[in-house]
């Protein structure tokens, strides 16, 4: 397979953004990671757009929109620049982490989205910088935990209401920093990972990195690369937060410990920065 990197102007790949989320994260995400992966793989590349199987549209959508006050400005400029470089939208793809997607008409181009909110598009992981683990793993105290803002999306409030009062579930509505998040997550068998404003959750992949089983909650199952990854071995998904307590009562702690180990291996070998990009290529190959 050969990829032609469309010659977008450098201004469409800003060098920085005004803030990072989560707090521990560095200014680097899946958009930058895939770009570095591709340009660092000369065997994949061709300068001839006709020889290429796929055209890659390397816009850093998230930095562009955040630098313009959450896409309140600059969308016309972005659209005009994209229109100038697009050659064949039927053989074009792009990687987008921004919660609302590119917010640009890319025609039939395939959108690999880190926080998909509709049935359209294909999922990629929503990654942040790896957490620093404590020297000693915290003792397990909770069946499940959640540390974060409950108000971000209604599904989070529904989750919190459904689990209110359960002594084996820890829910903290707020932000006390990465160390607090890491220790509470690692003290749990399950990490509750409800969707946020976007359709995915940083928390899902943070839990995998920490060796804790994530439980994604949302209208859409945005776990990526389902053709290649058996997610049932290391994670759970539900669209029904009201039945969480009944579901969690059926889980065996020893099984969850084993799933957590599998998840950590999956993250390290397949989903960390620089690792997940190969699955995008495999999906493109299957699409012809």
Backbone as numpy.savetxt, mean C-alpha at the origin, in Angstrom:
# Nx Ny Nz CAx CAy CAz Cx Cy Cz
10.25 -9.36 -22.09 9.41 -8.17 -22.09 10.29 -6.92 -22.09
9.88 -5.92 -22.87 10.60 -4.67 -22.95 9.69 -3.51 -22.54
10.27 -2.58 -21.81 9.54 -1.42 -21.31 10.18 -0.15 -21.86
9.35 0.74 -22.36 9.80 2.06 -22.77 9.35 3.08 -21.73
10.30 3.77 -21.13 9.98 4.78 -20.13 9.63 6.08 -20.86
8.40 6.51 -20.72 7.97 7.72 -21.42 8.74 8.93 -20.90
9.16 9.81 -21.80 10.05 10.91 -21.42 9.29 12.09 -20.79
8.78 11.87 -19.58 8.06 12.95 -18.91 9.07 13.99 -18.43
8.70 15.28 -18.42 9.63 16.30 -17.92 9.93 16.08 -16.44
11.11 16.47 -16.03 11.55 16.25 -14.65 10.60 16.87 -13.63
9.90 17.93 -14.01 9.00 18.59 -13.08 7.88 17.66 -12.62
7.58 16.63 -13.41 6.55 15.67 -13.01 7.07 14.62 -12.05
8.38 14.69 -11.75 8.94 13.82 -10.72 9.60 14.71 -9.66
8.79 15.38 -8.84 9.35 16.27 -7.82 10.31 15.53 -6.90
11.29 16.25 -6.39 12.31 15.64 -5.55 11.87 15.48 -4.10
10.76 16.11 -3.71 10.33 16.05 -2.31 8.86 16.44 -2.21
8.27 16.18 -1.05 6.91 16.60 -0.75 6.89 17.28 0.62
5.82 18.02 0.95 5.86 18.87 2.14 5.81 18.13 3.46
5.29 16.91 3.50 5.24 16.14 4.75 5.19 14.66 4.39
5.47 13.84 5.38 5.45 12.39 5.19 4.46 11.76 6.15
3.85 10.69 5.73 2.93 9.92 6.56 3.14 8.45 6.25
3.15 7.58 7.26 3.14 7.84 8.71 4.36 8.65 9.16
4.34 9.02 10.46 5.35 9.94 10.96 6.77 9.40 10.81
6.94 8.10 10.96 8.29 7.53 10.90 8.79 7.43 9.46
7.91 7.66 8.50 8.24 7.42 7.11 9.20 8.47 6.56
10.09 8.03 5.69 10.92 8.95 4.94 10.21 9.33 3.65
10.69 10.33 2.97 10.05 10.83 1.75 10.39 9.90 0.59
9.75 8.74 0.62 10.01 7.71 -0.39 8.83 6.75 -0.35
8.30 6.44 -1.53 7.16 5.54 -1.60 7.24 4.64 -2.80
6.14 3.97 -3.10 6.16 2.97 -4.17 6.35 3.61 -5.55
5.94 4.87 -5.71 6.14 5.52 -7.01 7.63 5.68 -7.31
8.38 6.16 -6.31 9.83 6.32 -6.48 10.52 4.96 -6.56
10.02 4.00 -5.77 10.66 2.69 -5.72 10.57 1.98 -7.06
9.41 2.02 -7.68 9.28 1.34 -8.97 10.12 2.03 -10.03
10.15 3.36 -10.00 10.97 4.09 -10.98 12.44 3.68 -10.85
12.95 3.63 -9.63 14.35 3.23 -9.43 14.59 1.80 -9.88
13.61 0.94 -9.62 13.73 -0.47 -10.02 13.86 -0.58 -11.54
13.00 0.13 -12.25 13.00 0.03 -13.71 14.25 0.63 -14.32
14.60 1.84 -13.93 15.78 2.47 -14.54 17.06 1.75 -14.13
17.00 0.99 -13.04 18.15 0.19 -12.62 18.18 -1.20 -13.23
17.27 -1.47 -14.17 17.19 -2.78 -14.82 17.31 -2.60 -16.33
18.51 -2.32 -16.83 18.67 -2.00 -18.26 18.20 -3.09 -19.20
18.20 -4.34 -18.75 17.75 -5.43 -19.62 16.27 -5.28 -19.97
15.52 -4.56 -19.14 14.09 -4.38 -19.38 13.81 -3.27 -20.38
14.76 -2.37 -20.56 14.48 -1.09 -21.20 14.75 -1.08 -22.69
13.97 -0.28 -23.37 14.23 0.01 -24.77 13.89 1.47 -25.05
14.70 2.10 -25.89 14.43 3.48 -26.29 13.42 3.55 -27.44
13.11 2.41 -28.01 12.20 2.36 -29.16 10.78 2.07 -28.67
9.87 3.03 -28.70 8.51 2.79 -28.21 7.76 1.72 -29.00
8.15 1.50 -30.25 7.48 0.48 -31.07 7.93 -0.93 -30.69
9.19 -1.05 -30.24 9.71 -2.35 -29.83 9.15 -2.77 -28.47
8.74 -1.79 -27.67 8.35 -2.05 -26.28 7.01 -2.78 -26.20
6.92 -3.70 -25.25 5.64 -4.32 -24.93 4.74 -3.36 -24.14
5.42 -2.55 -23.29 4.69 -1.63 -22.43 5.40 -0.29 -22.34
4.61 0.77 -22.21 5.13 2.11 -21.94 4.85 2.43 -20.48
5.86 2.88 -19.78 5.74 3.23 -18.35 5.66 4.74 -18.22
4.59 5.21 -17.58 4.38 6.65 -17.34 4.89 6.98 -15.93
6.13 7.52 -15.80 6.77 7.63 -14.49 6.51 8.97 -13.79
5.25 9.26 -13.54 4.90 10.47 -12.81 4.89 10.17 -11.31
5.41 11.09 -10.51 5.31 10.95 -9.05 4.04 11.68 -8.61
2.93 10.99 -8.76 1.61 11.59 -8.56 1.45 12.15 -7.15
1.90 11.40 -6.15 1.68 11.82 -4.77 2.41 13.12 -4.46
3.68 13.19 -4.81 4.43 14.41 -4.55 3.82 15.59 -5.32
3.41 15.35 -6.56 2.84 16.44 -7.36 1.60 17.02 -6.67
0.67 16.15 -6.27 -0.59 16.63 -5.70 -0.40 17.21 -4.30
0.46 16.60 -3.48 0.69 17.14 -2.13 1.38 18.50 -2.20
2.26 18.66 -3.18 2.95 19.94 -3.34 2.01 21.04 -3.82
0.82 20.66 -4.23 -0.16 21.64 -4.73 -1.44 21.58 -3.88
-1.22 21.50 -2.56 -2.30 21.59 -1.58 -3.40 20.57 -1.86
-2.98 19.32 -1.86 -3.91 18.21 -2.08 -4.68 18.36 -3.40
-3.94 18.61 -4.46 -4.48 18.66 -5.82 -5.44 19.83 -6.05
-5.37 20.85 -5.22 -6.22 22.02 -5.45 -5.69 22.87 -6.60
-4.43 22.67 -6.95 -3.82 23.43 -8.04 -3.02 22.48 -8.92
-2.76 22.88 -10.14 -1.80 22.19 -10.99 -2.33 21.02 -11.78
-3.63 20.75 -11.72 -4.13 19.58 -12.44 -4.16 19.82 -13.96
-4.45 21.03 -14.37 -4.42 21.32 -15.81 -3.02 21.17 -16.38
-2.05 21.72 -15.67 -0.65 21.61 -16.09 -0.23 20.16 -16.19
-0.63 19.36 -15.19 -0.30 17.94 -15.18 -0.94 17.23 -16.35
-2.21 17.50 -16.61 -2.91 16.85 -17.72 -2.25 17.17 -19.06
-1.91 18.43 -19.24 -1.27 18.83 -20.51 0.06 18.12 -20.70
0.85 18.01 -19.62 2.15 17.36 -19.72 1.99 15.87 -20.02
1.02 15.22 -19.37 0.78 13.79 -19.62 0.31 13.58 -21.05
-0.59 14.44 -21.53 -1.08 14.31 -22.90 0.05 14.41 -23.92
1.04 15.24 -23.63 2.15 15.43 -24.58 3.02 14.19 -24.71
3.18 13.42 -23.63 4.11 12.28 -23.68 3.43 10.95 -23.96
2.14 10.85 -23.72 1.44 9.58 -23.96 1.43 9.29 -25.45
1.76 8.05 -25.81 1.82 7.66 -27.22 0.77 6.61 -27.57
0.59 5.64 -26.69 -0.39 4.58 -26.92 -0.94 4.18 -25.55
-2.10 4.73 -25.19 -2.61 4.46 -23.85 -2.96 3.00 -23.64
-3.19 2.26 -24.73 -3.52 0.84 -24.61 -2.36 -0.03 -24.19
-1.14 0.48 -24.27 0.03 -0.28 -23.82 0.83 0.50 -22.78
0.13 1.35 -22.02 0.78 2.20 -21.01 0.31 1.80 -19.63
1.20 1.93 -18.65 0.85 1.71 -17.25 1.55 2.75 -16.38
1.04 2.92 -15.18 1.64 3.85 -14.22 1.44 3.32 -12.82
2.27 3.79 -11.88 2.19 3.42 -10.47 1.76 4.65 -9.69
0.69 4.52 -8.89 0.17 5.68 -8.15 -0.14 5.31 -6.71
0.43 6.08 -5.78 0.17 5.88 -4.36 -0.91 6.83 -3.83
-1.15 7.92 -4.50 -2.07 8.95 -4.00 -3.45 8.35 -3.78
-4.08 8.68 -2.65 -5.34 8.05 -2.26 -6.43 8.18 -3.31
-6.49 9.32 -3.99 -7.52 9.55 -4.99 -7.10 9.14 -6.39
-5.97 8.46 -6.51 -5.49 8.07 -7.82 -4.80 9.22 -8.52
-4.48 9.08 -9.80 -3.75 10.14 -10.51 -4.49 11.46 -10.63
-5.83 11.42 -10.56 -6.64 12.63 -10.78 -6.33 13.26 -12.14
-6.01 12.42 -13.08 -5.62 12.82 -14.43 -6.18 11.79 -15.40
-6.64 12.22 -16.54 -7.15 11.30 -17.55 -5.97 10.62 -18.25
-5.81 9.34 -17.97 -4.74 8.57 -18.62 -5.31 7.57 -19.61
-6.56 7.78 -20.01 -7.17 6.92 -21.01 -7.26 5.48 -20.56
-6.82 4.57 -21.42 -6.90 3.13 -21.12 -5.69 2.62 -20.35
-4.78 3.51 -19.98 -3.57 3.07 -19.27 -3.93 2.31 -18.00
-3.15 1.28 -17.71 -3.36 0.48 -16.51 -2.81 1.22 -15.31
-3.65 1.36 -14.29 -3.25 2.05 -13.08 -2.99 1.03 -11.97
-1.75 0.95 -11.53 -1.40 0.15 -10.36 -1.49 1.08 -9.15
-2.46 0.80 -8.28 -2.81 1.72 -7.22 -2.47 1.15 -5.85
-1.86 1.97 -5.00 -1.51 1.53 -3.65 -2.65 1.72 -2.67
-3.71 2.41 -3.08 -4.83 2.64 -2.16 -6.13 2.72 -2.96
-6.41 1.67 -3.67 -7.56 1.62 -4.60 -8.88 1.80 -3.84
-9.75 2.66 -4.40 -11.04 2.92 -3.77 -12.23 2.46 -4.61
-11.99 2.01 -5.83 -13.06 1.56 -6.73 -12.65 0.21 -7.32
-13.58 -0.46 -8.01 -13.20 -1.73 -8.66 -12.16 -1.57 -9.75
-11.93 -0.35 -10.24 -10.97 -0.13 -11.32 -9.54 -0.09 -10.78
-8.60 -0.56 -11.58 -7.19 -0.52 -11.20 -6.70 -1.83 -10.61
-5.40 -1.92 -10.44 -4.75 -3.11 -9.88 -3.95 -2.71 -8.65
-3.91 -3.60 -7.68 -3.33 -3.25 -6.38 -1.83 -3.47 -6.33
-1.15 -2.54 -5.65 0.24 -2.69 -5.24 0.30 -2.36 -3.75
1.36 -2.74 -3.05 1.41 -2.48 -1.61 1.54 -1.00 -1.27
0.98 -0.64 -0.12 1.08 0.72 0.42 2.18 0.70 1.47
3.39 1.04 1.06 4.57 0.82 1.89 5.07 2.10 2.54
5.60 1.94 3.75 6.31 3.01 4.43 7.68 2.48 4.86
8.50 3.35 5.40 9.82 2.92 5.86 9.66 1.85 6.94
10.51 0.83 6.95 10.40 -0.22 7.97 10.56 0.36 9.38
9.82 -0.22 10.30 9.93 0.17 11.71 11.17 -0.47 12.34
11.71 0.21 13.32 12.75 -0.39 14.15 12.10 -1.26 15.21
12.49 -2.53 15.25 11.91 -3.45 16.22 12.65 -3.36 17.55
11.97 -3.60 18.66 12.67 -3.65 19.96 13.60 -4.85 20.02
14.61 -4.76 20.86 15.58 -5.85 20.98 14.89 -7.14 21.41
13.96 -7.02 22.36 13.17 -8.17 22.82 11.74 -8.01 22.33
11.18 -9.07 21.78 9.78 -9.00 21.34 8.86 -8.85 22.55
7.93 -7.91 22.51 6.98 -7.77 23.63 6.14 -9.04 23.82
5.78 -9.31 25.05 4.91 -10.44 25.34 3.51 -10.17 24.78
2.89 -11.21 24.26 1.54 -11.06 23.71 0.55 -10.79 24.85
-0.18 -9.67 24.72 -1.17 -9.27 25.72 -2.58 -9.17 25.15
-2.68 -8.99 23.84 -3.97 -8.72 23.23 -4.23 -9.69 22.08
-5.49 -10.05 21.92 -5.86 -10.80 20.73 -5.71 -9.91 19.50
-6.12 -8.64 19.63 -6.05 -7.72 18.49 -5.86 -6.30 19.00
-5.27 -5.46 18.15 -5.06 -4.06 18.55 -5.17 -3.15 17.33
-5.44 -1.87 17.64 -5.45 -0.81 16.65 -4.94 0.45 17.31
-3.94 1.08 16.70 -3.43 2.37 17.17 -3.49 3.31 15.98
-4.29 4.37 16.08 -4.43 5.30 14.97 -5.68 6.15 15.14
-5.98 6.93 14.12 -7.14 7.80 14.15 -8.40 7.02 13.77
-9.37 7.02 14.66 -10.63 6.32 14.38 -11.50 7.12 13.42
-11.34 8.44 13.40 -12.24 9.30 12.61 -11.90 9.35 11.12
-10.82 8.70 10.71 -10.37 8.82 9.32 -11.40 8.30 8.32
-12.11 7.23 8.68 -13.11 6.66 7.79 -14.20 5.99 8.63
-15.47 5.99 8.18 -16.54 5.39 8.97 -16.33 3.93 9.34
-15.63 3.17 8.50 -15.41 1.76 8.83 -14.59 1.63 10.10
-13.75 2.61 10.40 -12.96 2.56 11.63 -13.85 2.76 12.86
-14.79 3.69 12.75 -15.72 3.90 13.85 -16.59 2.67 14.07
-17.02 2.04 12.99 -17.81 0.81 13.10 -16.99 -0.29 13.77
-15.72 -0.40 13.41 -14.84 -1.38 14.04 -14.72 -1.12 15.53
-14.45 0.12 15.90 -14.27 0.47 17.31 -15.55 0.20 18.10
-16.69 0.52 17.53 -17.97 0.29 18.21 -18.22 -1.20 18.40
-17.92 -1.99 17.37 -18.17 -3.43 17.43 -17.30 -4.12 18.47
-16.11 -3.57 18.72 -15.16 -4.21 19.65 -15.09 -3.51 21.00
-15.91 -2.50 21.21 -15.88 -1.73 22.45 -16.14 -2.63 23.66
-15.31 -2.48 24.67 -15.50 -3.20 25.92 -14.86 -4.57 25.99
-14.28 -5.05 24.89 -13.64 -6.37 24.92 -12.27 -6.25 25.58
-12.04 -7.04 26.60 -10.80 -6.91 27.38 -9.57 -7.39 26.63
-9.75 -8.22 25.61 -8.60 -8.76 24.87 -8.32 -7.96 23.60
-8.97 -6.81 23.44 -8.75 -5.96 22.27 -8.32 -4.58 22.74
-7.22 -4.07 22.18 -6.70 -2.75 22.54 -6.91 -1.80 21.37
-7.68 -0.75 21.60 -7.90 0.27 20.57 -7.53 1.63 21.16
-6.62 2.29 20.49 -6.16 3.61 20.92 -6.42 4.60 19.79
-7.25 5.58 20.08 -7.60 6.59 19.08 -6.67 7.78 19.24
-5.62 7.81 18.43 -4.66 8.90 18.52 -3.30 8.49 18.00
-2.30 9.29 18.32 -0.94 9.06 17.81 0.04 9.35 18.94
0.70 8.31 19.42 1.73 8.48 20.45 3.11 8.10 19.92
3.25 8.12 18.61 4.57 7.90 18.03 4.82 6.46 17.63
5.88 6.24 16.83 6.18 4.91 16.30 6.46 3.86 17.36
7.17 4.24 18.43 7.53 3.24 19.45 6.28 2.65 20.11
5.33 3.51 20.43 4.08 3.05 21.03 3.34 2.13 20.06
3.26 2.55 18.79 2.58 1.74 17.78 3.24 0.36 17.64
4.56 0.35 17.55 5.28 -0.92 17.35 5.06 -1.85 18.53
5.20 -1.35 19.75 5.09 -2.22 20.92 3.67 -2.76 21.10
2.65 -1.93 20.87 1.28 -2.41 21.01 0.95 -3.41 19.89
1.44 -3.15 18.70 1.18 -4.07 17.60 1.85 -5.41 17.85
3.10 -5.39 18.28 3.82 -6.64 18.50 3.33 -7.39 19.73
2.62 -6.71 20.62 2.03 -7.36 21.79 0.69 -8.00 21.45
0.32 -8.00 20.17 -0.98 -8.50 19.71 -0.78 -9.67 18.76
-1.78 -10.54 18.73 -1.78 -11.62 17.74 -2.26 -11.12 16.38
-3.18 -10.14 16.42 -3.75 -9.58 15.20 -3.56 -8.07 15.20
-3.28 -7.52 14.05 -3.25 -6.07 13.88 -4.46 -5.67 13.03
-5.40 -4.96 13.64 -6.57 -4.49 12.93 -6.13 -3.41 11.94
-6.46 -3.59 10.67 -5.99 -2.67 9.62 -7.17 -2.18 8.79
-8.03 -1.34 9.38 -9.13 -0.79 8.60 -8.63 0.20 7.57
-9.32 0.28 6.46 -8.96 1.26 5.44 -9.01 2.66 6.03
-8.26 3.58 5.41 -8.34 4.97 5.80 -9.07 5.75 4.74
-8.60 6.99 4.49 -9.22 7.76 3.41 -9.10 7.00 2.10
-7.95 6.41 1.86 -7.77 5.53 0.71 -8.26 4.13 1.04
-8.30 3.28 0.04 -8.88 1.97 0.21 -7.96 0.93 0.82
-6.72 1.28 1.10 -5.78 0.33 1.69 -5.34 0.85 3.05
-4.23 0.31 3.57 -3.77 0.67 4.90 -2.27 0.46 5.02
-1.54 1.53 5.38 -0.13 1.34 5.72 0.01 0.28 6.80
-0.92 0.30 7.74 -0.87 -0.58 8.92 -0.81 -2.06 8.53
-1.48 -2.41 7.43 -1.48 -3.79 6.98 -0.05 -4.27 6.71
0.71 -3.46 5.99 2.07 -3.87 5.62 3.05 -3.63 6.76
2.77 -2.66 7.61 3.60 -2.47 8.81 3.49 -3.70 9.71
2.28 -4.23 9.86 2.08 -5.42 10.69 2.85 -6.61 10.13
2.79 -6.79 8.81 3.56 -7.88 8.20 5.04 -7.75 8.53
5.56 -6.54 8.40 6.98 -6.32 8.67 7.33 -6.65 10.12
6.38 -6.40 11.02 6.61 -6.65 12.46 6.30 -8.08 12.86
5.85 -8.91 11.93 5.57 -10.30 12.25 4.25 -10.53 12.93
3.28 -9.64 12.70 1.95 -9.75 13.28 0.94 -9.90 12.15
-0.08 -10.72 12.37 -1.06 -10.99 11.32 -1.97 -9.78 11.13
-2.01 -9.20 9.92 -2.91 -8.08 9.67 -4.30 -8.55 9.26
-5.30 -7.80 9.69 -6.68 -8.06 9.31 -7.20 -6.81 8.61
-7.27 -6.87 7.29 -7.72 -5.73 6.49 -9.23 -5.62 6.57
-9.72 -4.40 6.80 -11.16 -4.15 6.91 -11.53 -3.05 5.93
-12.44 -3.33 5.03 -12.85 -2.32 4.05 -13.79 -2.92 3.03
-14.35 -2.05 2.20 -15.30 -2.52 1.20 -14.63 -3.38 0.12
-13.36 -3.11 -0.15 -12.63 -3.82 -1.19 -11.44 -4.56 -0.60
-11.19 -5.74 -1.10 -9.99 -6.48 -0.70 -8.83 -5.99 -1.55
-8.04 -5.08 -0.99 -6.95 -4.46 -1.75 -5.60 -5.14 -1.51
-5.61 -6.34 -0.98 -4.34 -7.07 -0.85 -3.80 -7.34 -2.27
-2.55 -6.97 -2.52 -2.05 -7.00 -3.91 -1.61 -8.38 -4.37
-1.55 -8.52 -5.69 -0.93 -9.67 -6.37 -1.55 -11.01 -5.95
-2.87 -11.06 -5.93 -3.56 -12.28 -5.47 -3.31 -13.46 -6.38
-2.92 -13.21 -7.64 -2.60 -14.33 -8.55 -1.34 -15.06 -8.09
-0.49 -14.38 -7.37 0.83 -14.93 -7.04 1.05 -15.14 -5.55
0.25 -14.47 -4.71 0.42 -14.56 -3.26 -0.82 -15.17 -2.64
-0.65 -16.21 -1.84 -1.76 -16.82 -1.09 -1.89 -16.06 0.23
-2.71 -15.03 0.21 -2.81 -14.16 1.38 -3.44 -14.85 2.59
-4.17 -15.93 2.35 -4.81 -16.61 3.48 -3.78 -17.26 4.41
-2.54 -17.39 3.95 -1.50 -17.99 4.79 -0.97 -17.02 5.83
-1.19 -15.70 5.63 -0.56 -14.75 6.54 -1.41 -13.53 6.85
-2.69 -13.52 6.46 -3.51 -12.34 6.70 -4.98 -12.72 6.63
-5.82 -11.73 7.01 -7.27 -11.89 6.89 -7.86 -10.63 6.25
-9.07 -10.81 5.72 -9.81 -9.67 5.16 -11.28 -9.82 5.52
-11.93 -8.71 5.84 -13.38 -8.69 6.01 -13.93 -7.35 5.57
-15.16 -7.39 5.05 -15.87 -6.15 4.75 -16.91 -5.85 5.82
-16.94 -6.66 6.87 -18.01 -6.59 7.88 -17.43 -6.41 9.28
-17.18 -5.18 9.70 -16.59 -4.98 11.04 -17.51 -5.41 12.17
-18.81 -5.46 11.94 -19.73 -5.83 13.01 -19.55 -7.29 13.45
-19.01 -8.13 12.60 -18.83 -9.55 12.95 -17.40 -9.87 13.37
-16.60 -8.84 13.64 -15.19 -9.07 13.99 -15.04 -9.92 15.25
-15.79 -9.58 16.29 -15.63 -10.29 17.57 -15.91 -11.77 17.40
-16.99 -12.11 16.71 -17.34 -13.52 16.50 -16.26 -14.22 15.69
-15.76 -13.54 14.67 -14.71 -14.14 13.84 -13.44 -14.37 14.66
-13.02 -13.38 15.43 -11.77 -13.51 16.17 -11.84 -14.59 17.24
-13.04 -14.86 17.74 -13.20 -15.92 18.74 -12.89 -17.30 18.18
-12.89 -17.44 16.86 -12.62 -18.74 16.24 -11.14 -18.98 16.00
-10.29 -17.99 16.27 -8.88 -18.08 15.89 -8.04 -18.68 17.01
-7.09 -19.50 16.60 -6.18 -20.15 17.53 -4.87 -19.36 17.63
-4.45 -19.00 18.85 -3.23 -18.20 18.99 -1.99 -18.83 18.36
-1.84 -20.14 18.49 -0.67 -20.78 17.89 -0.68 -20.64 16.37
-1.87 -20.76 15.79 -1.97 -20.56 14.34 -1.60 -19.13 13.97
-2.01 -18.17 14.78 -1.71 -16.77 14.48 -0.21 -16.48 14.59
0.45 -17.11 15.55 1.91 -16.95 15.66 2.59 -17.46 14.40
2.15 -18.62 13.92 2.74 -19.19 12.70 2.44 -18.30 11.50
1.23 -17.78 11.40 0.88 -16.89 10.30 1.72 -15.61 10.34
1.98 -15.11 11.56 2.81 -13.92 11.69 4.22 -14.15 11.17
4.78 -15.31 11.44 6.11 -15.64 10.93 6.09 -15.69 9.39
5.07 -16.32 8.86 4.95 -16.40 7.39 4.84 -14.99 6.79
4.06 -14.14 7.46 3.89 -12.79 6.97 5.18 -12.00 6.95
5.99 -12.16 8.01 7.27 -11.46 8.06 8.19 -11.93 6.94
8.18 -13.24 6.66 8.98 -13.77 5.56 8.46 -13.25 4.22
7.13 -13.20 4.08 6.54 -12.69 2.84 6.93 -11.24 2.61
6.85 -10.44 3.67 7.23 -9.04 3.55 8.69 -8.91 3.14
9.56 -9.61 3.84 11.01 -9.50 3.59 11.36 -9.93 2.17
10.77 -11.03 1.70 11.19 -11.62 0.44 10.42 -11.08 -0.78
9.20 -10.58 -0.55 8.34 -10.28 -1.70 7.72 -8.89 -1.71
7.62 -8.21 -0.57 6.81 -7.01 -0.51 7.55 -5.76 -0.06
8.75 -5.90 0.46 9.52 -4.73 0.90 9.90 -3.89 -0.30
10.39 -2.68 -0.04 10.87 -1.83 -1.13 11.88 -2.60 -1.98
11.71 -2.51 -3.28 12.60 -3.19 -4.21 12.21 -4.62 -4.51
11.33 -5.21 -3.69 10.95 -6.61 -3.87 9.65 -6.77 -4.63
8.68 -5.91 -4.38 7.34 -6.06 -4.93 7.27 -5.77 -6.42
8.23 -5.03 -6.93 8.16 -4.55 -8.31 8.09 -5.69 -9.33
8.74 -6.80 -9.03 8.71 -7.92 -9.95 7.32 -8.48 -10.19
6.44 -8.35 -9.19 5.07 -8.83 -9.37 4.32 -7.96 -10.39
4.62 -6.68 -10.43 4.02 -5.81 -11.45 4.40 -6.32 -12.84
5.68 -6.65 -13.01 6.12 -7.16 -14.31 5.42 -8.47 -14.65
5.22 -9.32 -13.65 4.54 -10.59 -13.91 3.09 -10.36 -14.32
2.43 -9.38 -13.69 1.06 -9.08 -14.08 1.01 -8.53 -15.51
1.97 -7.68 -15.85 2.02 -7.12 -17.20 2.27 -8.23 -18.23
3.14 -9.17 -17.89 3.41 -10.28 -18.81 2.15 -11.09 -19.06
1.35 -11.31 -18.01 0.12 -12.11 -18.18 -0.92 -11.36 -19.00
-0.84 -10.03 -18.99 -1.78 -9.25 -19.79 -1.33 -9.13 -21.24
-0.13 -9.62 -21.53 0.35 -9.61 -22.91 0.98 -8.30 -23.28
